[in-house]
Amino acid sequence: MRSRKWGAIGFIGVLSLFLSPSISFSAQPNCCSENPELSYFLYPKPYQRYSYLVRYETFYSRVLEKEKGFFVILPEDFDKKPKDRYPILFLLHGYNFERRGFWWKVHSPEKAKRVLCEAREEEFHWLLHEDIALIAYAMMNPKNRTYQDLKRDLKDRFEELFRYGGLDPKDNLPNEIAQSIVFHNLLLGKKSERPFFSPLQKMIIILPDGDNGFYIDENEGKTLFPPTQSRHSCDDFSRGESLNFSLIPFLYMKPGALGKYESYFLELVHFIERDSHYRNRILPIRGLGGFSMGGFGAMRLGLKYPHLFHSISSQSGLLDLELFSNKWMLKMVLPEFLEIFGSLRPKRLPSASNLDSSFIRSHNPIRLVQEKGISKLPPWIYFDYGEREGILEIIQGNRNFEKVTGEGTHEIPVQPFNGKAGHNYRFWRSRSGNILNHHSEIFKEKIEKGLWF
């Protein structure tokens, strides 16, 4: 493991407080290293047909006072072409229901770690559920000149991933996954006689760890809530640190679930762009995307910092926060929401907890769009959601977003092999090609017109 010091360099005003952070590169993640799919991506074997430049890295966040891990997906020729520079795409994960729930999930540190690794949640999600590295590599492959080429490449890659234990036996077959990504989604709404495929703009993809913090600074200014003594990147914790948040005796919240997560994310952006491994390899062109909680984070942060992010995408995002007002539902299902946007009262009836309506309004993506005078959806914003999300606030919030941006429906119907258009990884994976293509088109335009100079 190596560590380096960073100098204090201005980025934007809020980042000037982050002095001399350290970043380290580990040979393997501090947890879940035995996962076969993780090993497949991080440590390609000589006998693998396909290999991927995926790195796991950690840095110490001064905002959270905690070490955080994240994944970096590099273009295949990153090391072979040292003078090439690339735009960067940040992809934010969703809310982790697995690490918040009954005692057997989070109350025991050992069981909590096992659940994290079995569920492959948080910063692992985009890599190990949506298989974003595999899809991105196939879509950046210049040999794929038609959609049929792309479908065949994806099928072959998923077949190898399956052989090495990277697909759940209950998942769709490799050919079905490829079919869903290409013909049911990338070509959805396009004329079938357009067979030619344009490979993606090569890019660097970053997968941060946002815990259950909604990528926002907690409204009371707490660093971490519940507080935790653990400073390790694996989100482990000491006995007694988990919080019983409900009158129901077996409901707990994992430590470090939320805090100043907007400031932490901006800190991460600053770290990466000042790192000696990347600072001369990155173009000042950035995209930001996410699903569910991450869709909310991407839309809100992208609208708040348009000088930092040039493209935004949201899948199944929480785009109208003011619909989330049922404190009984929040206390049982999303207790962190109550603490971030109000005040959570542990071991009390939900009515004792409060929501700060002005704080919610000021961070509501739909209001941010209206405040910026956006009445027509600009090409750098993309959003979609599933026909059967199962969360009415998400469906209605996206429909409200359609209305204020003058859009027709962005609802994706049930298709073969897309998780029945529900709030699940199969649906998000089926749309991952569309997400990557959206950001790629914006990146290409910026590069071609030299708009990043």
N, C-alpha and C positions, 0 to 999 in steps of 0.2 A: 504494500500500500504506500502510495506517495501522497504527500500533502504539500500545498503551496500557499503562500500568502498573496493576498490581493492588495493593491494600493487603493487609496480613497480617490476615486475619479468621478466627477460629476456625470450623472446620467439624466435624471430629472430631479427636481427639488426634493421629492419625498425619499429619494434613495441616498441623499447625501449623508444620511445618518449611519449608513452601513459601512463601517471602517474595517479594513483588513480582515475580511472573512476568509476562512480556509475551505478548500475543496479537496476531496480525496477520491482516488479511483481504486475500487476494490476488485480483487480477483474474482469475487463472487458476492452476491447479495448476502447481507447478514442473516437473512432468513429465507426459507423456501428454496435453498440452493439445490435440494434434491429433486425438485420438480423436473420431470423429463422434458417438458416443453421449454422450460426456461433454459435448461442445459443445451437443448437443440439450437436455440437462438444465440445464446451467449458464447458457447464453446463448440462451434461446428467441428465435426469429426472429418478426417480425411476421406472417409468413405461416403459422406453425404454428397448427394448430387448438387444440392443448393447450400449456400452459406450466406450468413447475414452479418453485417457489421452493427451489432447491438451491444451497447455498453451499459453497465449499471454503475452509477456514480453517487456519491454522497457529498453533502456540504453542511456546514454548521450554520443554521439560521440564527442570526442574532435577534431577529424579531420574535421568534418562538422560543429561543434559548434551547434549541433541540436540533440534533442531527437529522437531516431529511434525505431520503433517497429518491432517485429519479432515473428513468431510462432514456438513453439517447440512441436513435436509429439513424445511422449515417448512410449516405449513398454508397452503392457497391464499389465505386471507383474513388472513394474519398482519399485513401492512402496512395493510390496510383497516380493521382493528378493533384499534387500538393498546391498548385497555383489556382485551382478552381475554387470559386466561392458560391455559396448556396443561400437561398432564403431559408427561413426557419419557421416551423409550424409547431405550436404548442397545443396538445390535446388533453383536455381535462376530463377526469373520470366522474362518475356519479356517486350518489349517496350509498354508503355501505350498510345495508341492513343486517349483514352477518355479524358485524362486530358490535351491534347494539341490539340487545334482546334478552332472552332468558339466561339464567345464571350459567348454564352449561356453555354458553357462547363466550361470555366475556369476564365472568367473575373470577375465573382461574386464569392466571397469566399463561400457564402451559397450554390450557385448552384454547385460549384466545389466539395464541400463536398458531396452533394446529388448524383452527378454523380459518384464519387468515390465509394459510398456505393451501388448504383444501379448496377454499372458495376463490382464491386467486383474485382478491379484491384490491381496490385502491390503485396505486401506481402500476400494478400488474395487469389491470383490467384490459386496457387497450391492446397490450401485447399478447395476452394469453386467452382472452375471450374473443375480441374483435379481430385478432391476428393481423394487426395493422402493419407489422413489418413485412409479412409475407405478401399482403395485398399491395403495399406500396412498391415493393421490389418488382413484382410482376408488372405493375402499371408504369414503372420507370424504365422497364426493359425495352431498349430501342428495337429489339428484334420483333416485338409485337406490333405489327402494322395493321392488323384487322382485329375486330372484336372476337372473331373465332380464334385467332392466335392467342389473345389475352385469356379467353376462356380455357383453352388447352393448357396454357402455362399455369394458370391458377389451379386447375385440376391436378396437374402433375405435382405442384408444390404441396397442395393439401394432402395428396396421397402419401408423399414422403413424410410429411408432418404426422399423419396418422400412424405410419409404421413405427415412428419413434415415440409414440405415446402422447402426442400433442393434441389429439382430438378425443373428446369424450366418446365412448362407444355408443352413447345414446344420441350423439349429434347426427346431423345430416351426413350423407356420404360426400366425399370430395367433389364428385361430379355435380351433385346437387347444389353444393355451396357455390361452386364456380358459376353454375347456371343462374343462380339467384343474383349474384353480384353483377354479372355481365348482362345477361339478356332480360332479366326481369327488372333491373334497376338502372344500370348505366344507359341502357337503350330504351327505358320506359318513356313513352311519349315521342320517341324519335321514329323516323321512317326506317323500316327494316332494310330498305335498299341502300342505306348509308353504312357500308361495312367497314369503312376505314377508321382506324383508331389512332389517335395522336398521343404518344407516351407523355407521361407527366413531366413537368419541370422537376428536375432533381432537387431535392430539399433535405434538410435535416429536421427530424421529428423529435420533439421532447415530450416525455410522459411524466408529469410531476405527480407528487403525492399531496392531495388536498385534504386528506382525512375526511371528516364530515363537516368541514368548516364553511361550505357554501362559497368559498373564494371571496370572503368579505371580512372586514374587521368587525369583530363582535361589538355590539353597540355600547357595552359598558367598558370597553377598552381592556378587557382581560387578555393576557398573553395566551394562556391555555385554560380551558375549562372542560372537565374538571382538571385541577392542577395535577401535575405528575412529576415525579422525581427522575423518571427515566429520561436519558438524553440520547438514546440510541435510535438509529434509523428504522429499526424493525417494529416500532410502536409497541414494544413490550412494556410491562409496568409491574410495579411491586404490589404485593398483596395488600388489600385494603384501599387501593387508590381508585377502584371503579366506583361509580356513583349510582346508588339506587334512586332513580328519579321518580318512582311511582308508588302509589299506595299498594299496588300489586307487588308482593315481596320479591319476586324473581326477575324484575326488570331492571337492567343496569345499562349505564352508558360508559363506554370505554374512555380512559383518560386521554387527554390531549385531542379530544374530538373536534374542538373548535377553538378559535382565538383570533389573532390578527392575520387572517389568511390572505387578505388582499395585499397587505404590506409584504408578507412572506413571498407571495408569487412575484411581485415586482422585484423583490430581492433576488429571487432565482433568475429572472430574466437578466438582471444586472450581472450576476455571477457568471452565467454562461457566456455573455457577450464580452466579458473582460478576461475570460480564461485563456491562457496562452495556447491551449490546444485548438481553440475555436475562433479567437478574435480576428485572425487574418483569413478565416475560411467562411465567414458569415457575411452575407449582404444585409444591409439595414432594411430588410423587407420581412415582415413578420405576419403570420396568420395565427388565429386563435379559434379553436373549436372545442366542442364537448358534447356529452350526452347527459340528459336528465339534470341533476344538480350541476354538472359541468356545462350543460347547455345554457343554464342560467348564468353561470360564472363567465362563460365566453361572451355571451351577448352583453352582459352588463359591463364587463371590463373593456370589451372592444369598443362599446359606445362611449365609455368614460374616458378612454385613452386612445382616441383615433390617431394621434401622432405616433403611437407605438405599434398599433396593429392595423394592417391594411386589408385584412379579410377576416370575416367572422362566420362561424357556422354553429348551428344549434340543432341537435337531434333530441326530440322529446323533452325540450327544455321547459323550465318554469318561467314562462315569459310574462305572466301577470301575477305577481306576488300577492296582490290584494285579494285574490280569490282564496288564499290560504288564511282563513280566519276562524276556523273551527278548532278551538283550543283543546277540545276533548280528543279529536282525531290527532292533532299535533302532539299532544302529550304522550299518546300511546305509540304513534308511528314515527314522528319526526321531532323528538324532544329537543334536538339541537336547534331546530328552527325557532323554537320558543326562546331559547337563551340568546341566540344571535339577534333576533329581531324584537326582543323584549326582555323578559326576566323569568327564568324557569324556577319554580318553587318545588324542590324535591320533597317527596313523601307528603304531598298535599294534593287536594283535588285539582283537576285542571283549571277550574275557575279561579284558583288562587294565583296562577301564572298570568303574566301580562304580555300583550303585544304592543309595540310602539308603532302606531299607525303612521306617524310622520316619518319615522325611520324607514318603514316599509315602502312608503310612497317615493321617498328620495332615491331608493335603490331598485325600483321596479323597472325592468327593461322597457315595458310598454310606455311608461311615462317618460323615460329617457329619450325614446324615439320621438315622442310628441314634443318634448322640450327642445329638441334639436330641429324641429320643423320638418321632419322627414314624413311626407305624406305619400311618397311612392318609394317602394323598396329599391334601394340602390343595388347595383350588381355585386358589390363586395359583401353583402349580407345574404346568407343562406339559412333557411330553417325548414325542418319537416317534423312530422310526428306520425304515429301509427293509428290506424283505425280503431284498434282495440288496446289502447294504452292501459286501461283499467284504473286510471287516476283521472277523474273528471276535471280536476283543476288544471291538469296539463292539457287536455284536449280543448277545454274552453279557453284557456290562456293563449294557446296557439291560434285559435279561431279569432279571438280578440285582436291578436297581433296582425292577423290577416286583414282585419277591417281597418285598423289605423294605418296600415301601409298600402292600402288599396289593392290587395292581392286576392286572387282566387284561392281555392283550397290547396294547401300544402300537405294534406292528409294522404298518407300512403296506404292503399288498401291491402287486404290480405292477399298474399301471393304464395305460390309454392315455395317452401323452404325459407320463408322470411320470419319465422317465429310467430306466425299468425298476426303480424303487425302489432305485436304487444310490446310492453315495456321490458324488453329483454335483450340479451346480447346477440341473439340470432337476427333480430330485426336490425339492430345497429350495425352488425357486421355486413348484412346484405346491402346497407346504404353507405358503407365505408368508401367504396369506389366513387360514389357521387360526391362525398365530402372531400376526398383528396383531389378530385377533378376540379371542384369549385375553387379551392385554394390555389391549385396549379394554374388555372386560367388567370387569376389575378396576379400571381407571381410573374407569369410570362409577360403580361401586359406591362407591368412595372419595369421589368428588365429590358424589354424591347424598346420602350419609350425612354429608358434611362431616367425614370421618375424617382429613383432612389438616390441620385447624386445630390 
